[in-house]
Amino acid sequence: MRLHVFYEGRVQGVGFRWLVKQTAMGFDVTGSIRNMSDGRVELFAEGERSELEAFQVAIPEAGLSRFIRLETAEWLKKTGEFKGFEIVG
């Protein structure tokens, strides 16, 4: 599966992408995370749905919940484009 999430709030300039990348290391997921020009952060992650669900729960639990005002997620078909988990922008 592929998880696509937009995070809104104070999610830029606080180490958000770095902490998400560090969190991803504890899960069997691949993907990317980037800052958007409108102030949001966009996450793509691929893997087994149960692993992605656990990863999604772990992100706010990693100390990031205080920065997240809104999380919008959708489930898509896996594309297989990712080799690891990277910060891309």
C-alpha positions as CSV (number, residue, x, y, z in Angstrom):
1,M,0.0,0.0,0.0
2,R,0.9,3.7,-0.3
3,L,0.1,6.2,2.4
4,H,-0.1,9.9,1.3
5,V,-0.3,12.4,4.2
6,F,-0.4,16.2,4.4
7,Y,0.5,17.7,7.8
8,E,-0.5,21.2,8.7
9,G,0.4,23.3,11.6
10,R,3.9,24.5,12.7
11,V,5.5,21.7,10.8
12,Q,8.3,23.6,9.0
13,G,11.5,24.8,10.7
14,V,11.1,22.6,13.8
15,G,12.9,19.4,12.7
16,F,9.7,17.7,11.6
17,R,11.0,16.0,8.5
18,W,14.2,14.9,10.2
19,L,12.2,13.3,13.1
20,V,9.8,11.6,10.7
21,K,12.8,10.1,8.8
22,Q,14.3,8.9,12.1
23,T,11.0,7.4,13.0
24,A,10.8,5.6,9.6
25,M,14.0,3.8,10.4
26,G,12.1,1.7,13.0
27,F,9.6,0.5,10.4
28,D,9.7,-1.6,7.2
29,V,8.6,1.4,5.0
30,T,10.1,3.4,2.1
31,G,9.1,6.8,1.0
32,S,9.8,10.5,1.1
33,I,8.9,13.7,3.0
34,R,9.1,17.3,1.8
35,N,8.2,20.8,2.7
36,M,5.5,22.4,0.6
37,S,5.5,26.1,-0.4
38,D,2.2,26.6,1.4
39,G,3.6,25.6,4.8
40,R,2.4,22.0,4.8
41,V,4.6,18.9,4.9
42,E,3.9,16.1,2.5
43,L,4.6,12.4,3.2
44,F,4.6,9.4,1.0
45,A,5.2,6.0,2.5
46,E,4.9,2.5,1.1
47,G,4.8,-0.9,2.7
48,E,2.4,-3.3,4.2
49,R,-0.8,-1.6,5.4
50,S,-0.3,-2.7,9.1
51,E,3.3,-1.3,9.1
52,L,2.2,1.9,7.5
53,E,-0.6,2.3,10.1
54,A,1.8,1.8,12.9
55,F,4.3,4.3,11.3
56,Q,1.5,6.8,11.0
57,V,0.6,6.5,14.7
58,A,4.3,6.7,15.7
59,I,4.9,10.1,14.0
60,P,2.9,12.2,16.5
61,E,4.1,9.9,19.3
62,A,7.7,10.8,18.4
63,G,7.1,14.2,20.0
64,L,5.6,15.8,16.9
65,S,2.0,16.0,18.0
66,R,2.4,19.5,19.4
67,F,3.3,20.8,15.9
68,I,0.5,19.0,14.0
69,R,-2.8,20.9,13.7
70,L,-4.3,18.8,10.9
71,E,-3.3,15.5,9.3
72,T,-5.0,14.5,6.0
73,A,-4.3,11.0,4.8
74,E,-5.3,8.9,1.8
75,W,-4.5,5.3,0.8
76,L,-3.3,4.6,-2.7
77,K,-1.8,1.7,-4.7
78,K,1.9,1.1,-4.1
79,T,4.1,2.3,-7.0
80,G,7.5,0.8,-5.8
81,E,9.3,4.0,-6.7
82,F,11.1,4.4,-3.4
83,K,14.4,2.6,-2.4
84,G,14.6,4.0,1.1
85,F,13.1,6.9,3.1
86,E,14.4,10.3,2.1
87,I,13.9,14.0,2.8
88,V,13.4,15.4,-0.7
89,G,12.6,19.1,-0.1
